[in-house]
Amino acid sequence: MSDDTGALQAAALERFIDAAKRRHGLDLSGYARASLQRRVQQMAERDGHADIDALSAAVEAGATQVDHLISSLSVPVTEMFRNPSVFSALREMVLPMLASWPHITIWQAGCATGEEVYSLAILLHEAGLYDRCQIFATDFNEAALAKAQDGIFPARDARMWSQNYQRAGGQASLGDYYHAAYDHIRLDARLKANIHFAHHNLVTDGVFCEAQLVLCRNVLIYFNRELQHQVLQRFRDSLVRGGYLCLGNRESIHTAPAARDLVAVDADARIYRLASS
Ligand SMILES: C[S@@+](CC[C@H](N)C(=O)[O-])C[C@H]1O[C@@H](n2cnc3c(N)ncnc32)[C@H](O)[C@@H]1O
């Protein structure tokens, strides 16, 4: 791609961002440009527009619903016990400390289609903590949230998820937590009892709840540094003293102002703790 083409595409992307904000109040200005550019381009092609400007014109004209924009642009890729070593670290280092609170509130931000929060529910169940937990699982993608709420997943994924579960130190068999039927698995209703799924936009909405654990993995990578810092501050403000924050493997608190108050518990697993005084 020549410099000129790159500059034209970048300008078209900015016009699209303006259109989404003007028409729907959807603020994409803090998203990292390279990945957003790819997804907007793919959306334009899928929806039959000649280019990004034609898509922007459709957005301006009100021909594109905000939920369609969000579900087309977000990346709800996830899996159960993704990065199993992180779940082992949560099991070994965080859950024993959470046990000292009589009631445990957990905010899982960017839950996508729910596989991660159900993994967490299994972990809490095996640690004997599930019954005193309330878990808020949030995302701004309504279509993903609806799937998460259903808790029904393709059976073809279950084998890999079982391996992840075993690597994460699972105490039983993953099959104990779901019912298989035809080509789907349905997660056990007892895992859902204390999970509340809710719409929340990390860019524009405030602190969601006061929590002992905030888990937000593989979401900040889509944001630019300034937005990452804002969102990390919101997570820091959500934590009770001594509470934990867990980020994705490619994310860190490194240069964020919120890092002043957080100490690494396990740097590899990206687990941090809010200083208790
Ligand atoms: C790659 S998935 C991560 C899923 C899961 N946390 C994991 O690590 O497997 C990223 C999720 O972030 C959500 N997301 C992106 N921007 C968001 C925002 N501004 N507010 C809330 N959720 C957002 C997307 O909808 C998507 O479901």
The ligand as an SDF file (V2000), in Angstrom:
LIG
                    3D

 27 29  0  0  0  0  0  0  0  0999 V2000
  -11.4900  -10.8210   22.5600 C   0  0  0  0  0  0  0  0  0  0  0  0
  -12.9150  -10.6470   23.5270 S   0  0  0  0  0  0  0  0  0  0  0  0
  -12.3160  -11.1000   25.1240 C   0  0  0  0  0  0  0  0  0  0  0  0
  -13.1820  -12.1460   25.7640 C   0  0  0  0  0  0  0  0  0  0  0  0
  -12.6500  -12.7220   27.0650 C   0  0  0  0  0  0  0  0  0  0  0  0
  -12.4140  -11.6960   28.0370 N   0  0  0  0  0  0  0  0  0  0  0  0
  -11.3850  -13.5260   26.8280 C   0  0  0  0  0  0  0  0  0  0  0  0
  -10.2990  -13.0530   27.1170 O   0  0  0  0  0  0  0  0  0  0  0  0
  -11.4850  -14.6560   26.3440 O   0  0  0  0  0  0  0  0  0  0  0  0
  -13.0710   -8.8790   23.6370 C   0  0  0  0  0  0  0  0  0  0  0  0
  -14.4500   -8.4410   24.1330 C   0  0  0  0  0  0  0  0  0  0  0  0
  -14.3520   -7.0560   24.5200 O   0  0  0  0  0  0  0  0  0  0  0  0
  -15.5840   -6.4510   24.2420 C   0  0  0  0  0  0  0  0  0  0  0  0
  -15.4190   -4.9960   24.1750 N   0  0  0  0  0  0  0  0  0  0  0  0
  -14.7100   -4.2710   23.2830 C   0  0  0  0  0  0  0  0  0  0  0  0
  -14.8700   -2.9550   23.5190 N   0  0  0  0  0  0  0  0  0  0  0  0
  -15.6860   -2.8560   24.5930 C   0  0  0  0  0  0  0  0  0  0  0  0
  -16.2220   -1.7690   25.3130 C   0  0  0  0  0  0  0  0  0  0  0  0
  -15.9770   -0.5050   24.9540 N   0  0  0  0  0  0  0  0  0  0  0  0
  -17.0240   -2.0220   26.3740 N   0  0  0  0  0  0  0  0  0  0  0  0
  -17.3010   -3.2910   26.7360 C   0  0  0  0  0  0  0  0  0  0  0  0
  -16.8470   -4.3720   26.0900 N   0  0  0  0  0  0  0  0  0  0  0  0
  -16.0360   -4.1560   25.0260 C   0  0  0  0  0  0  0  0  0  0  0  0
  -15.9810   -7.0610   22.9030 C   0  0  0  0  0  0  0  0  0  0  0  0
  -17.3540   -6.9240   22.6550 O   0  0  0  0  0  0  0  0  0  0  0  0
  -15.5390   -8.5200   23.0780 C   0  0  0  0  0  0  0  0  0  0  0  0
  -16.6050   -9.3110   23.5320 O   0  0  0  0  0  0  0  0  0  0  0  0
  1  2  1  0
  2  3  1  0
  2 10  1  0
  3  4  1  0
  4  5  1  0
  5  6  1  0
  5  7  1  0
  7  8  2  0
  7  9  1  0
 10 11  1  0
 11 12  1  0
 11 26  1  0
 12 13  1  0
 13 14  1  0
 13 24  1  0
 14 15  1  0
 14 23  1  0
 15 16  2  0
 16 17  1  0
 17 18  1  0
 17 23  2  0
 18 19  1  0
 18 20  2  0
 20 21  1  0
 21 22  2  0
 22 23  1  0
 24 25  1  0
 24 26  1  0
 26 27  1  0
M  CHG  2   2   1   9  -1
M  END
$$$$
